[in-house]
Amino acid sequence: MFEETVRIIAGTLKPGEACTCSVASVYAFGGDGCQELGINPGDALNIDLELLEIVKDIGPEDDNPEARIAAAEEAKSRANQVFKTGNTEEALASYSRVLTILEQDYNWHPDLKQSVQRLRSRVHS
């Protein structure tokens, strides 16, 4: 439920924009709140969001090998940039995305298969 709330809010932003929103806890945790975090039903949550960029998602249904490799290269490049800023959590998520994009094993053309293997090994090392 919380992820959907963030998606809705983020959908109103353009890259580089930020906002702070006050949202009833019911939209993040349902009617019970979240006792573990000390959030009671009906509490207001202040959410700070900044939209850094919009990345085209590539799913397993996209069977264009060149598009998958290009998306993986882009995700790896972004991960490298983020890692250099010290944000290791976000960098790991981007590196993980590279592996997810390349996860499905296609009957890769030999040239493409070598590119995929190089990308996978760069992310694993």
VOKETI-403514 format. One line per 2 residues: number of its first residue (from 1); for each residue x, y, z of N, C-alpha, C, O. Coordinates in pm, 1 decimal, decimal comma. Atoms other than C-alpha are relative to their C-alpha. Layout:
BEGIN
NUM) X/Y/Z/X/Y/Z/X/Y/Z/X/Y/Z | ...
# end
This chain:
BEGIN
1) 81,1/-118,2/0,0/0,0/0,0/0,0/87,3/127,1/0,0/56,7/223,1/-70,7 | -89,6/-115,5/-7,5/282,2/242,8/84,6/65,3/26,2/-135,3/75,4/140,9/-178,9
3) -65,2/-16,4/130,7/456,9/178,6/-247,5/-94,9/64,5/-99,5/-53,3/148,9/-178,9 | 97,6/-58,5/91,6/137,4/263,0/-435,4/-19,3/148,6/30,1/-32,5/229,9/-61,3
5) 12,9/-141,2/-39,0/103,6/587,1/-238,7/117,6/80,8/-53,3/99,2/189,7/-107,7 | -119,4/-69,6/49,4/461,5/684,1/-325,7/-4,1/12,0/-151,9/33,5/115,6/-206,9
7) 10,4/-5,3/146,6/401,9/596,6/-692,3/-94,8/112,0/-44,3/-66,0/185,7/-138,6 | 98,1/-102,4/36,6/96,2/822,1/-703,8/60,3/138,8/17,4/47,8/224,3/-70,3
9) -60,6/-130,3/-25,7/282,5/1112,9/-547,1/111,2/27,5/-100,3/118,1/136,4/-157,3 | -113,0/-18,1/91,6/594,0/1060,0/-760,9/-48,4/25,6/-142,5/19,4/93,0/-220,1
11) 55,9/-19,0/133,4/372,8/1051,1/-1071,2/-34,8/144,6/-30,4/-56,8/180,6/-146,1 | 30,1/-141,6/21,5/302,8/1420,5/-1019,4/125,7/84,4/-16,6/117,4/203,1/-48,1
13) -126,5/-73,5/3,7/671,4/1517,4/-1018,7/69,0/-13,9/-134,9/46,2/-109,4/-209,0 | -89,8/5,6/115,2/914,5/1595,0/-1298,4/140,0/-24,8/54,2/167,5/8,8/169,4
15) -136,7/22,9/-48,5/1281,5/1488,8/-1276,3/61,9/128,3/56,3/56,3/234,6/-5,6 | -62,1/-112,5/-67,8/1464,2/1716,4/-1033,8/-91,0/68,3/100,0/-44,0/145,5/183,6
17) 93,6/-60,4/-94,5/1150,9/1818,2/-846,3/-6,5/-80,2/128,9/20,0/-200,4/130,1 | 13,6/63,8/-130,6/1095,0/1742,5/-477,9/-125,9/52,6/66,5/-174,4/160,6/32,5
19) 116,2/-45,4/-74,8/800,4/1764,7/-242,4/-4,3/-68,4/135,8/58,4/-172,2/156,8 | 30,9/60,1/-128,7/690,9/1695,6/112,8/-150,8/-13,2/5,6/-223,5/83,6/-17,1
21) 143,1/25,3/-5,3/350,3/1537,6/154,0/-37,6/-50,8/138,1/37,5/-125,3/201,0 | 55,2/52,5/-123,2/141,2/1475,4/461,1/-109,9/-97,2/-39,8/-205,2/-60,3/-108,4
23) 90,8/106,6/40,2/-45,3/1147,1/424,8/-48,1/-72,7/124,1/30,7/-99,5/214,8 | 52,9/79,2/-111,1/-273,8/963,3/664,8/63,8/-138,1/-1,6/84,5/-196,2/-108,1
25) -69,2/129,8/-8,9/-110,1/643,8/788,5/-79,1/-113,3/-64,7/-21,3/-215,1/-102,6 | 81,0/104,5/62,4/-401,0/442,7/648,6/45,6/-27,1/-143,8/32,9/-139,2/-193,0
27) -45,1/16,6/137,7/-256,8/502,6/299,6/136,9/-67,3/-9,3/177,2/-111,9/-116,7 | -131,4/64,4/-0,1/81,7/363,8/400,8/-4,2/-136,1/68,9/62,2/-230,1/25,4
29) -3,3/122,1/-79,8/3,0/95,2/656,6/-136,7/-63,2/20,4/-149,2/-159,7/95,7 | 133,6/54,3/-20,1/-369,2/30,0/631,7/-60,9/55,0/128,4/-3,9/143,3/192,4
31) 75,3/-50,2/-114,1/-619,5/83,1/910,3/63,0/-23,9/135,5/23,4/39,6/233,3 | -60,3/34,1/-129,7/-399,0/-65,0/1184,3/122,0/83,9/34,7/172,7/74,7/146,5
33) -125,1/-72,1/-24,8/-104,1/171,7/1151,8/115,8/-98,5/-1,1/107,1/-203,4/-65,0 | -115,9/89,8/-10,2/234,5/15,2/1229,7/57,3/14,5/141,3/137,8/103,3/169,2
35) -40,5/-8,9/-140,4/288,7/-50,5/1597,9/150,7/-14,8/16,5/208,7/46,8/105,8 | -145,9/17,7/-7,7/650,0/-163,3/1537,9/73,6/133,3/-13,5/177,3/154,6/49,4
37) -62,8/-130,2/23,7/732,3/188,5/1418,8/-62,9/110,9/84,3/-25,3/227,6/73,1 | 66,1/-100,0/-83,6/507,8/361,8/1670,4/-97,5/87,0/-76,7/-124,2/200,3/-36,7
39) 95,3/-75,6/81,1/261,0/472,4/1402,0/-139,7/-53,0/30,1/-171,2/-168,5/1,4 | 136,0/37,0/-38,6/-96,4/467,1/1528,2/-96,2/22,9/-114,9/-68,0/102,8/-204,2
41) 101,1/-25,3/103,3/-407,9/445,8/1311,0/-36,8/148,2/-1,0/-59,6/207,6/104,5 | 38,2/-139,9/13,1/-488,6/792,3/1180,3/114,5/99,3/11,6/95,6/217,9/-15,2
43) -114,9/-90,8/-6,5/-140,1/936,5/1238,0/29,9/55,3/-138,9/4,6/-10,1/-240,0 | -43,8/-59,6/126,8/-12,8/1171,1/969,1/147,1/-32,6/-21,4/227,3/-26,8/71,8
45) -139,7/26,6/37,3/307,9/1078,1/788,9/46,6/112,1/-90,3/-25,3/152,5/-181,7 | -60,1/-97,4/90,1/532,6/1337,7/633,0/99,9/-74,6/-87,9/194,2/-136,3/-38,3
47) -83,2/72,4/95,4/694,0/1197,3/320,7/74,5/100,8/-86,2/13,1/184,2/-152,7 | -83,7/-83,1/86,9/985,5/1373,1/149,2/38,3/-82,7/-122,0/96,6/-190,3/-108,8
49) -32,4/70,0/124,8/1023,9/1269,9/-214,3/74,8/92,8/-94,1/46,0/212,2/-102,7 | -66,5/-71,4/107,9/1261,9/1376,5/-486,5/9,3/-96,0/-117,0/60,4/-207,0/-102,1
51) -8,0/81,9/120,0/1231,1/1239,3/-838,0/131,8/29,1/-69,3/151,7/137,7/-123,8 | -132,2/-19,4/58,0/1584,5/1190,9/-962,9/-2,6/-13,0/-151,7/52,4/70,7/-223,3
53) 7,5/21,3/143,8/1510,3/1051,4/-1306,0/-109,3/-100,3/-30,4/-156,2/-171,1/58,6 | 97,5/98,9/44,0/1263,4/846,2/-1504,9/75,9/-101,0/-85,1/139,1/-65,4/-184,5
55) -70,1/107,1/69,6/1402,3/512,9/-1619,4/-103,6/-91,2/-63,1/-193,5/-140,1/5,1 | 90,9/91,6/68,1/1220,1/307,1/-1880,8/25,0/-139,3/54,7/136,9/-190,4/53,1
57) -12,6/134,9/-53,8/1150,9/-26,1/-1724,3/-4,8/-99,2/-114,5/-82,0/-83,3/-209,2 | -0,3/105,1/101,2/1227,8/-330,5/-1930,6/-33,5/-129,7/71,2/36,6/-170,5/163,8
59) 46,8/119,9/-68,6/1042,8/-643,1/-1833,1/38,3/-127,1/-74,2/91,9/-123,4/-185,0 | -35,3/128,2/61,2/1087,1/-1011,2/-1904,2/-71,9/-25,0/-131,1/-28,2/-107,2/-211,6
61) 74,0/20,0/124,5/829,6/-984,7/-2181,8/68,7/65,1/-118,8/35,9/34,5/-233,4 | -72,4/-66,4/107,9/1065,5/-763,8/-2383,0/110,9/-93,0/-46,2/213,6/-107,3/20,2
63) -95,8/100,8/45,5/1250,4/-1020,0/-2588,5/98,4/52,8/-103,7/159,3/-24,9/-177,2 | -96,6/-59,1/91,0/1460,7/-777,2/-2789,1/136,6/-0,1/70,0/158,6/81,2/159,8
65) -128,2/10,8/-70,0/1816,4/-876,2/-2687,4/79,7/129,9/1,3/141,4/163,5/102,4 | -75,4/-125,2/4,6/1970,9/-548,0/-2801,5/-55,5/100,9/99,9/20,4/171,9/165,7
67) 62,2/-93,6/-94,9/1720,5/-347,4/-2595,6/32,7/-39,8/143,3/54,9/46,5/228,3 | -32,0/46,4/-135,6/1788,5/-563,7/-2289,4/145,0/34,7/35,3/173,1/78,9/146,7
69) -140,9/-31,5/-25,5/2165,3/-517,4/-2322,9/17,6/150,7/19,0/91,0/193,6/108,0 | -9,8/-145,7/-13,3/2126,5/-140,9/-2373,2/-54,5/45,7/135,7/4,5/132,0/200,7
71) 57,8/-36,5/-129,3/1901,9/-116,5/-2066,0/91,9/-42,6/114,2/105,1/28,9/213,4 | -92,8/47,4/-102,9/2149,4/-321,7/-1862,6/123,7/90,1/6,9/171,4/121,8/115,9
73) -115,0/-91,5/3,0/2439,2/-99,4/-1973,3/-36,0/132,9/67,1/43,1/188,5/143,4 | 44,8/-126,1/-58,9/2239,2/209,1/-1876,5/-13,5/-14,0/152,4/27,6/74,6/227,3
75) 15,7/22,7/-144,3/2152,6/61,7/-1535,4/136,0/-12,6/67,8/154,3/36,1/179,4 | -134,2/14,8/-57,1/2518,0/-30,7/-1476,9/69,2/136,1/10,3/134,8/166,4/110,0
77) -60,3/-132,8/-0,8/2631,9/318,5/-1569,2/-58,9/84,8/112,8/13,6/154,7/183,6 | 65,7/-73,2/-108,3/2375,4/469,2/-1332,4/49,0/-51,5/135,1/76,1/27,9/225,2
79) -47,7/58,3/-126,3/2483,6/229,9/-1056,3/140,1/50,0/32,6/169,6/82,7/147,6 | -136,5/-49,1/-21,7/2846,0/334,8/-1102,3/-1,2/145,3/46,7/71,6/181,8/139,1
81) 9,2/-141,5/-38,2/2752,8/704,4/-1081,3/-51,0/14,3/143,2/2,9/93,0/221,0 | 58,6/-8,2/-133,9/2540,5/651,5/-770,1/99,4/-50,5/104,3/110,6/6,3/212,9
83) -98,1/54,9/-93,6/2809,5/439,6/-605,7/107,0/103,7/34,5/150,8/113,7/149,1 | -102,6/-102,6/-21,6/3060,5/722,8/-650,8/-47,0/109,3/95,6/35,3/177,6/156,5
85) 52,4/-100,0/-93,4/2829,2/949,2/-448,1/-5,1/-53,9/142,5/-31,4/20,8/236,8 | 3,2/59,8/-133,1/2846,3/705,0/-156,9/-133,4/-62,0/36,8/-148,0/-114,7/147,0
87) 131,2/57,2/-27,6/2483,8/590,8/-182,0/1,6/-147,3/-41,1/-47,7/-184,1/-147,7 | -18,7/141,0/35,0/2561,2/219,9/-172,2/-131,7/-75,7/-11,4/-142,7/-168,3/-91,8
89) 128,8/70,3/5,1/2201,0/111,8/-109,8/-65,7/16,3/-136,6/-112,8/-80,9/-195,7 | 59,0/-25,1/131,7/2073,6/275,6/-427,1/85,9/-62,3/-110,8/32,8/-113,1/-209,5
91) -88,9/60,4/99,7/2380,1/156,8/-621,0/-23,7/-150,4/-7,6/-29,7/-207,0/-116,7 | 25,8/144,6/0,0/2317,3/-202,8/-513,4/-131,7/-32,3/-68,4/-142,0/-133,1/-138,4
93) 128,4/21,6/67,1/1956,7/-172,7/-629,6/17,2/9,7/-151,6/-42,2/-68,2/-226,2 | -23,3/-14,1/144,3/2078,5/-53,2/-970,8/81,7/-116,3/-54,9/53,3/-166,3/-163,8
95) -77,3/116,5/44,3/2338,8/-329,3/-995,2/-89,5/-124,3/-6,1/-77,7/-206,3/-97,2 | 93,2/112,7/-1,4/2067,6/-578,3/-902,8/-91,6/4,7/-122,0/-127,1/-98,7/-178,6
97) 84,6/-16,1/118,1/1853,9/-436,0/-1182,5/71,6/-50,3/-125,8/8,7/-109,0/-213,9 | -77,9/50,3/114,4/2133,4/-513,8/-1430,6/-15,5/-150,5/-9,8/-43,8/-204,5/-116,8
99) 8,9/146,2/-0,1/2127,8/-877,5/-1328,1/-141,0/-47,5/-32,0/-158,7/-148,7/-99,7 | 138,5/36,5/28,9/1747,9/-888,8/-1340,6/-29,3/13,4/-149,1/-94,8/-72,7/-207,7
101) 22,4/-21,6/143,2/1744,2/-747,2/-1693,3/62,8/-112,6/-81,7/7,1/-155,7/-182,6 | -72,1/102,7/75,7/1995,5/-1009,4/-1806,2/-29,9/-141,3/48,5/28,5/-238,1/-0,2
103) 28,0/127,9/-64,1/1846,7/-1289,9/-1597,8/-51,4/-105,5/-97,6/-3,4/-218,8/-99,5 | 61,0/95,6/90,5/1637,4/-1452,4/-1865,7/101,1/-42,1/-105,1/164,0/42,3/-168,9
105) -99,2/50,8/93,9/1853,1/-1673,8/-2082,5/-63,4/-14,1/-138,2/-153,1/-95,9/-158,5 | 49,3/4,5/136,5/1786,9/-1613,8/-2449,1/95,2/-83,2/-84,1/206,0/-115,9/-41,5
107) -90,6/59,9/96,9/1928,7/-1789,6/-2746,9/77,4/114,6/-61,7/55,5/153,4/-176,5 | -75,8/-117,1/41,6/2174,1/-1504,5/-2769,5/87,1/-33,4/-120,5/145,2/-141,6/-128,7
109) -97,8/8,4/107,8/2366,9/-1454,3/-3088,7/136,5/-0,1/68,8/152,4/68,4/169,9 | -129,2/7,6/-68,7/2732,4/-1536,5/-3002,0/60,8/135,6/37,5/119,0/148,7/145,1
111) -54,0/-132,1/-32,6/2834,9/-1168,9/-3018,1/-73,2/61,5/119,7/-11,2/121,3/207,6 | 79,1/-54,2/-109,9/2551,5/-1068,9/-2786,5/25,6/-78,1/128,6/28,3/-20,2/237,1
113) -25,1/82,4/-118,3/2620,6/-1357,9/-2551,4/127,9/45,5/70,2/133,9/47,5/193,2 | -124,5/-49,2/-59,4/2973,9/-1227,3/-2498,4/-23,5/132,5/73,4/32,3/154,6/180,9
115) 31,8/-127,0/-65,6/2836,6/-880,2/-2416,8/-72,1/-24,1/132,3/-42,5/41,1/232,5 | 75,8/32,2/-121,0/2595,1/-1029,1/-2163,4/93,3/-56,5/106,2/85,3/-18,0/222,8
117) -93,2/58,7/-96,4/2870,0/-1235,4/-2000,6/92,8/106,0/58,7/121,8/103,0/178,3 | -85,8/-108,5/-49,5/3095,6/-927,2/-1975,3/-75,3/86,9/100,1/-22,0/121,7/205,5
119) 80,8/-83,3/-90,2/2817,3/-722,7/-1817,7/-23,3/-71,6/133,1/-5,4/-13,5/240,1 | 24,1/75,3/-123,7/2730,0/-995,8/-1569,3/125,6/-7,4/85,6/118,9/9,9/207,3
121) -123,2/13,2/-78,3/3093,3/-1041,8/-1467,9/41,5/133,3/61,0/96,1/135,1/171,3 | -33,2/-131,6/-55,4/3143,7/-664,9/-1420,3/-86,0/32,6/121,9/-39,5/95,6/216,9
123) 90,6/-27,6/-111,6/2843,1/-647,6/-1190,7/31,8/-91,1/118,1/23,0/-48,7/233,4 | -31,1/95,1/-108,2/2942,6/-957,2/-992,0/130,9/30,9/68,8/148,4/-3,5/185,7
125) -131,5/-21,7/-60,8/3298,6/-839,9/-932,5/7,9/125,9/79,7/112,8/156,5/136,3
# end
